[in-house]
């Protein structure tokens, strides 16, 4: 049994009970009481925004949350007016911890994330994309450390990037060299996040202190589309420290241009967002002061990112995924990030109607981009 609701009414799926927890003086978690039905103020709100997601992917994400070894959660599934009725997909779920909400009308993706987060009732919240997956001990690994360190604004663990068709096909781990677990300030974490690449990823299996999320202005503050997670991480670092646990806690499905989720205008939008991120970083005196960084640090980050974007653009042009107009827009956006001689030369190759010649220089170009010194 379930009810479909709009905005933030408290209507839930299923039956069952739920255990309430409290914090001890040492930061441990203990069971306080068992209440009948849903705990009105859960410790953690897990947010799954969804729009036209494959039903099996959505169910996989939902079930991974409901199978957590830590149970004091609510799961907020927010349907952005999908064509495939989400309520029908979830009809077999019998768990009062699940709420299904929806904005009044369809809204842009990042606005939908913000709307869904506004429904959170927990002391902590977490975003989970509707095609991703979390390990059963995810919350049990992160929450005790977050509770023991109230100065921490958010925490995350290690993430596996998997083929979009199979959670078992691991392509790579986000930080393959391995970071040390611990609580870090902006001086350590900002250089990692400011790479704006796979080693910076944190939002799959994240746990954010809800008060910190609201204090920093939330995911919509900087009006970005595809890089809002990086901007949010920087904003959260303004108000607190960061917890990192060097254990695999989540899986992120990887979609290629052939799968329809990258390339074209999506790449152009991402490059535009990247320019906005660097402008945000350069103007953020509070964060730069906390991180003990100067403009030279930003210049190094921009040069590295310019090279990585060239790599992606070369890949997509060689596969003929972009039109000439899209290629020009992408190249102009990359030049605004960094305009070194090596990047200008490689971008000039992408703008010539010579795909066969591009394929000949591509191996050397890729090596040059990946081994700059």
C-alpha positions, 0 to 999 in steps of 0.5 A, a space after each residue: 500500500 502507498 500514497 502519492 504525494 506532492 510537496 512535503 506531506 508525510 505519507 509513507 509506503 508500507 507497514 513495519 516499525 523503525 528503531 530510534 537512535 541517539 548519540 552517546 557522549 563518546 559519539 557512538 550510536 545506540 538504540 533508544 526506543 522502537 516506535 510503531 511505524 515511521 520515526 517522524 524525525 529520522 537521523 538520515 534522509 536519503 534523497 533519490 531524485 528521479 526522472 524517466 529512470 529505467 525501473 530496474 535501475 531505480 529499484 536497485 538504488 532504492 533497495 540498496 538504501 533499504 538494506 542498510 545495516 543502519 536503519 534509522 533513515 527515511 528514503 525520499 524518492 522525488 519524481 520529476 513527473 516521469 513518463 513511466 509512473 514511479 508510483 507503479 515502479 515502487 508499488 511492491 515496496 512495503 516500508 514506511 521509511 519510503 516517501 514519494 514526493 513530486 514538485 508541482 510541475 517538471 523542473 530542471 534537474 538541479 532544481 529538482 535535486 534542491 526540491 528533493 533536499 528540501 523535503 529532508 527531515 533528518 539531521 543528515 541528508 544524502 543525495 543518491 542518483 536513481 541509477 547508483 547503488 550503495 553498499 549495505 554498510 555505507 551509513 554504518 561506516 560514515 555516521 559514527 565518525 560524523 557524529 563524533 566530529 561535529 565540526 565536519 560538514 560532510 563525509 564520503 567514502 570510496 566510489 566504484 565507477 561501473 559500466 551502466 549496464 552492470 554493477 559488477 563491471 567495475 571500470 575504476 575506483 575514483 581514488 585508485 592511489 588511496 587516500 588515508 581515512 580521516 577528518 581534513 580541513 580545506 587545506 587538504 581537501 580543496 586541492 583534491 576537489 579543485 581538480 574537478 575530475 574523477 578523483 574529486 568525486 564525492 557525491 555518490 555515497 555522501 552524507 551531509 550535515 543538514 544544518 551545514 547544507 542549509 547554512 552554505 546555501 544548498 545545491 542551487 546556490 551557484 546555479 550550475 547544472 552538471 558541476 553543482 556537486 563540486 560547487 556544493 563541496 566548496 561551499 560546505 568546506 566554507 562552514 566545516 571540515 570533511 570526513 573521508 573513509 577509505 572504504 568502498 561505499 557506493 557504485 556510480 554507473 558510467 554512461 558513454 556518449 553512445 548511451 545518450 548521456 554525454 556529448 553534444 550540448 551536455 559537454 558544452 554545458 559542463 565546460 560552461 559550468 567549469 568556467 563558472 566553478 573557477 570564477 567561484 574559486 577565484 572570488 571565494 576569499 573565505 575558502 582560499 584563506 581557509 585552504 592557505 592557497 593563492 592564485 598560483 594554485 588555481 592556475 595549476 588546476 586550470 591548466 590540468 583541467 584544460 588538458 583533461 577537457 582537451 582529451 575528452 573533446 579529442 575523444 568525442 570529435 574522433 568518434 564524430 559525436 559533435 557537430 562543427 558548431 558544438 566543437 567550436 563552442 566547446 573549444 572556446 569554452 576550454 580556451 577560457 579555462 586555459 589557453 596555453 600553446 599546447 592546448 591551442 594546438 590540439 584544439 586547432 586540430 579538432 576544428 579541422 574537417 580531417 577526422 582521419 588525420 586527427 586519428 593519426 595524431 590522436 595517440 601522440 596527443 593523448 600521451 602529451 595530455 596525460 604526461 605534460 611535463 
